[in-house]
Amino acid sequence: MSTISEPLTLPNGATLRNRIVKSAMSEALGDEHNNPTQAQINLFGQWSAGGAALLITGNTPVDRMHLEHAGNFVLDPDSDMAQVSALVAAGQSGGAKILAQLAHAGRQTPEAINAHPTSVSDVRLELPGYGEPTPATESDIAEVIEKFVRSAKIAQDVGFDGVEIHAAHGYLLSSALSPRINTRTDRWGGSLDNRARLALSVVRAVRAAVEPGFIVAVKLNSSDFQKGGFDHADSVQVAVMLETEGVGFIEISGGNFEEPTAYQHASKSGSTQVREAYFLDYAAAIKAALSIPLMVTGGFRSVSVMNDAIDSKKTDLIGMGRPFISDPGFAAKLLSGEIKKAPAVEQDFPPADTLPRGAVLNWFCAQIAHAGHTGQPDLSMSVTEGHERYLAQIKLTTEKHLASRGG
């Protein structure tokens, strides 16, 4: 029986010590110049010591005008390489490998950061706080590809074990895949081959620019879960396309800002059941079509569910995020058998429909900041308090960021 304790060797020869991965969470702990702070470095040190095989940074933009959050850590020639190196060293200090998740927010760039962000089309995000996007020209697209390559080469030079190209959750590469958002009639839109061209071009260019031993992974939606969007059948086909480009593994998630499936919160109240591994059924068809490893992120908590998912060949790697916030050392406890289930504090939260939109996600984000600065989360903090604290943090971080660039 295959289990979470077994090592996994990727196609390029890199070996992961077990099957547990800290999936990307937007730490949003960058300073006003978008460099890693000591709080972020501290967190990666804790996570590395906690037993996971691989850590993935949260949303590391390749373009300073297309951030997901004003507090993102950006990887470009203007980055403070001493701080970036310290982050890498912390992430590797406990024996884990670390990947930089390279991203371009596209139309999901907050309006305060960029009122008219470059996107695949002029289809606007249907949420407040986001401006009207500008459709990318051919030269814009070439620049985007080059910026991913530039950041990947910097990641390699500074010591990261690899990069993960973010083509999920509605960011630029993800939106290009969606027929709902990608309304182009040129070679970048229309058929699935054309809609996949941007993501494939980025991956191909990055793979060619870095050493063979450097991991290049991709995060891909199993579905956007929106009518007329990127669907599961498309996802299977794109995953196969990505394999031909030399990808080390593919991570499967789902949804976007408008349909935040990856950040869902299920309540224990009434007859509602908390469902684990909510993308696993989608992953099975993708896994069957691939020969490279697959990683599934979303809802895993019980060791029995994780081991069964691996043994039944639905996934090779188990991605988790929130448990690392509640207990940075939980992975080692799972692997040793000390515990049978990862922390699941969200299962005791009030029902989602009684909370403000995004409150649970914001509570976890507030906990990331608290743990980074104090060394541990404050699990006694109410969901509403965490939500409000994080909104205040976003406001302050954005103000500092804008002041630093004179805008």
Summary of the structure (lengths in Angstrom):
residues: 407
radius of gyration: 19.5
end to end distance: 57.0
largest distance: 57.9
contacts: 1476
relative contact order: 0.14
helix: 40%
strand: 13%
